[in-house]
């Protein structure tokens, strides 16, 4: 299993941190979790074309977690012609409605799709890429997830549960991906939640929102829906997480000195490996290795 970070930022515009996105390669599958604005550019930087992505999971439907949905699906459809299976898309409601409003017959991209499935220029290119006429429209296989659902893939299992983030307006899910190589857990966006203790228990890698310096929250709603650094330390300790990855990093502490302070604070509570997430970072499943000094 190979784990890489596409976007470790927030809705705040940044040239350094794209919005949320993660990619996990396991067996023959390439699984993307969340795909916010800029995450697709990072996917290309890693050398992973859209046509290689097999599964797309959304934790929730804030725009910084789904803004590049259209880019991934349309690029994959266009470049793949009809030579690859349809993208398998999973997420909480209203993911099916959003998909229809983007790619359906009356959707945002309908005029483009009519042109590309009708005009001779596009049809000739489609055939040159290996497609057979008539050219079909994209038809992703969309599954609406609810807390407690379990998805089984080719040698992997994904468990879901609800976490704390912007209820009742959004359903937000955390994910536990179990493979023969190990266990990867992703919080989506979440404040403190008992469900995350269950999802993260004894996992190899936990990628979790670390949104603010504990003690600086400005309302009960904020501290319920977003995670402070010391609350995250307590979760990682209690769940016996082996490798903790901080993500959804805000500009509040994304500065020299403060980054080190956050890691030092967390390490006083949690004794495992700590990764201060950066775009394009690869997370070793078994933790960092001490190489010989050359």
C-alpha positions in Angstrom: 0.0 0.0 0.0 1.3 3.4 -1.0 -0.1 6.6 0.7 0.5 10.1 -0.6 -0.9 13.5 0.2 -2.4 15.6 -2.6 -3.7 18.6 -0.7 -3.1 19.4 3.0 -4.7 22.9 3.1 -8.1 24.5 3.8 -10.5 26.7 1.8 -8.0 29.5 2.2 -6.2 30.1 -1.1 -2.6 29.0 -1.1 0.1 28.3 -3.6 1.8 25.9 -1.2 -1.2 23.9 0.1 -3.9 22.7 -2.2 -7.3 21.8 -0.8 -8.0 18.3 0.6 -7.0 15.2 -1.3 -5.2 11.9 -0.7 -4.3 8.9 -2.9 -3.8 5.3 -1.8 -2.6 2.6 -4.1 -3.3 -0.9 -3.1 -3.2 -4.0 -5.3 -4.6 -3.0 -8.7 -6.7 -0.1 -7.3 -5.9 3.6 -7.1 -8.2 5.1 -4.5 -8.6 8.9 -4.1 -10.1 10.3 -0.9 -11.5 13.8 -1.4 -10.6 16.0 -4.3 -10.7 19.6 -3.5 -9.5 22.5 -5.7 -5.9 21.9 -6.7 -5.8 18.3 -5.7 -5.9 17.1 -9.3 -2.9 19.2 -10.2 -1.0 17.4 -7.4 -2.2 14.0 -8.7 -0.6 14.9 -12.1 2.6 16.0 -10.3 2.8 12.5 -8.8 2.6 11.0 -12.2 -0.8 9.5 -11.7 -3.1 10.1 -14.7 -6.9 10.3 -14.1 -7.3 7.1 -16.1 -5.5 5.1 -13.4 -7.9 6.2 -10.6 -10.5 3.4 -9.9 -12.3 4.7 -6.8 -13.2 8.1 -5.4 -14.4 8.6 -1.9 -15.8 11.9 -0.5 -15.8 12.4 3.3 -18.2 15.3 2.9 -19.3 17.8 0.4 -17.6 21.1 1.4 -16.2 22.6 -1.8 -12.6 22.3 -0.5 -13.1 18.5 -0.5 -14.9 18.1 -3.9 -14.0 21.1 -6.0 -11.9 19.0 -8.5 -14.6 16.3 -8.9 -15.5 17.5 -12.3 -11.9 17.7 -13.5 -11.1 14.2 -12.4 -14.1 12.6 -13.8 -14.2 14.4 -17.2 -10.4 14.0 -17.7 -10.7 10.3 -17.0 -13.7 9.9 -19.3 -12.1 11.9 -22.1 -8.6 10.4 -22.0 -9.9 6.9 -21.3 -12.3 6.8 -24.2 -14.4 3.7 -23.6 -11.3 1.5 -22.8 -11.6 1.7 -19.0 -14.4 1.0 -16.5 -16.5 3.8 -15.2 -15.2 5.6 -12.1 -16.6 4.2 -8.8 -17.7 7.2 -6.7 -18.7 7.0 -3.0 -19.8 9.6 -0.5 -22.6 10.8 1.7 -25.8 12.4 0.4 -26.3 14.3 -1.8 -23.4 12.9 -3.8 -25.8 11.3 -6.3 -27.7 14.6 -6.8 -24.5 16.5 -7.2 -23.2 14.0 -9.8 -26.5 14.3 -11.8 -26.4 18.1 -11.6 -22.8 18.1 -13.0 -22.9 15.4 -15.6 -26.6 14.6 -16.3 -28.7 15.6 -19.3 -29.5 19.0 -17.7 -26.3 19.3 -15.8 -23.6 21.9 -15.7 -21.4 20.1 -18.3 -24.2 19.1 -20.6 -23.4 21.4 -23.4 -19.8 20.3 -23.4 -20.8 16.6 -23.3 -23.3 17.0 -26.1 -20.5 18.6 -28.2 -18.0 15.9 -27.4 -20.3 13.1 -28.1 -21.7 14.6 -31.4 -19.1 16.7 -33.2 -16.9 15.0 -35.8 -13.7 16.4 -34.5 -14.3 14.9 -31.0 -15.6 11.7 -32.4 -12.5 11.3 -34.6 -10.2 11.9 -31.6 -12.3 9.4 -29.5 -11.7 6.7 -32.2 -8.0 7.6 -32.4 -7.8 6.9 -28.6 -9.3 3.5 -29.0 -13.0 4.2 -28.6 -15.9 2.7 -30.6 -18.8 4.8 -31.8 -21.3 5.8 -30.6 -19.5 7.8 -28.0 -21.1 7.3 -24.6 -21.4 10.0 -22.0 -19.7 9.5 -18.6 -21.7 7.3 -16.3 -19.9 7.1 -12.9 -21.1 4.3 -10.6 -22.3 6.4 -7.6 -22.9 4.9 -4.2 -24.4 7.0 -1.4 -22.8 6.1 1.9 -24.3 6.2 5.4 -22.5 5.8 8.7 -21.8 2.1 9.3 -21.6 1.1 5.7 -18.8 -1.3 4.6 -17.4 -1.4 1.1 -15.4 -4.4 -0.1 -12.9 -4.0 -2.9 -10.2 -6.2 -4.5 -8.4 -7.4 -1.4 -9.4 -4.4 0.8 -12.3 -3.4 3.0 -13.5 0.1 3.8 -15.5 0.9 7.0 -17.4 4.2 7.5 -18.7 6.1 10.5 -20.0 9.6 11.1 -17.7 12.2 12.6 -18.3 15.6 14.0 -18.3 18.3 11.3 -21.1 20.8 10.3 -24.1 18.6 11.3 -27.0 18.8 10.7 -26.3 20.6 7.4 -23.7 18.1 6.1 -23.2 14.4 6.7 -19.4 13.8 7.3 -17.8 10.4 7.3 -14.5 9.0 8.5 -13.0 6.0 6.7 -10.9 3.0 7.8 -9.3 1.2 4.9 -8.0 -2.3 5.7 -5.6 -4.0 3.3 -3.2 -7.0 3.6 -0.3 -4.6 4.1 -1.9 -2.5 6.9 -4.7 -0.1 8.0 -5.1 3.5 6.8 -7.6 5.8 8.5 -8.8 9.2 7.3 -10.9 11.5 9.4 -12.3 13.7 6.7 -12.8 16.9 8.7 -13.7 16.3 12.3 -13.6 17.7 15.7 -13.3 15.3 18.7 -15.5 12.3 18.1 -15.8 8.9 19.8 -16.4 7.3 16.4 -12.8 8.3 15.4 -11.5 6.4 18.4 -13.1 3.3 17.0 -12.1 3.9 13.4 -8.5 4.7 14.3 -7.9 2.0 16.9 -4.4 0.3 16.4 -4.2 1.7 12.8 -0.9 2.0 11.0 -1.6 5.5 9.6 -4.1 8.1 10.7 -4.5 11.2 8.5 -6.4 13.7 10.6 -7.5 17.3 10.5 -5.3 19.5 12.7 -7.0 22.8 12.3 -6.0 25.1 15.1 -3.9 25.6 18.2 -5.8 24.2 21.1 -7.1 26.9 23.4 -7.7 29.4 20.6 -11.1 28.2 19.5 -13.7 31.0 19.3 -16.9 29.1 19.9 -18.3 25.8 21.0 -19.5 25.0 17.5 -16.0 25.6 16.2 -14.3 23.3 18.7 -17.0 20.6 18.1 -16.5 20.6 14.3 -12.7 21.1 14.0 -9.8 19.5 15.7 -7.2 21.3 17.9 -3.7 19.9 18.1 -3.8 18.7 21.7 -7.2 17.0 21.2 -5.7 15.2 18.3 -2.7 14.2 20.4 -5.1 12.6 22.9 -7.0 10.8 20.2 -3.8 9.3 18.7 -2.6 8.2 22.1 -5.8 6.6 23.2 -6.3 4.9 19.8 -2.7 3.6 19.8 -2.1 5.0 16.4 1.3 4.1 15.0 1.8 7.0 12.5 -0.1 10.3 12.9 -0.3 12.7 9.9 -1.4 16.3 10.5 -3.4 17.8 7.7 -6.0 20.6 6.9 -3.3 22.9 8.1 -4.3 26.6 8.7 -2.0 29.6 8.4 -2.4 30.1 12.2 0.5 27.8 12.9 1.9 27.1 9.5 5.0 29.1 10.2 8.6 28.3 11.2 8.8 27.8 15.0 5.1 27.3 15.4 5.2 24.1 13.3 7.9 22.7 15.6 5.9 23.8 18.6 2.9 21.9 17.5 4.9 18.7 16.9 6.7 19.1 20.3 3.3 19.6 22.1 1.8 16.6 20.5 4.8 14.4 21.2 4.5 15.1 25.0 1.2 13.2 24.9 1.5 10.9 21.9 4.6 8.6 21.5 4.2 7.5 17.9 5.6 8.9 14.7 4.3 12.4 13.8 4.2 13.8 10.2 3.5 17.5 9.7 1.7 17.0 6.4 2.9 18.7 3.2 1.5 18.4 -0.4 3.1 15.5 -2.3 4.4 13.9 0.9 4.6 10.1 0.9 3.7 8.4 4.2 5.6 5.2 4.9 3.1 2.6 6.2 5.6 1.2 8.7 7.0 4.6 9.8 10.2 6.4 9.0 13.4 4.4 8.7 16.8 5.4 10.1 19.2 5.3 7.2 23.0 5.1 7.6 24.7 8.5 7.4 26.7 8.7 4.2 
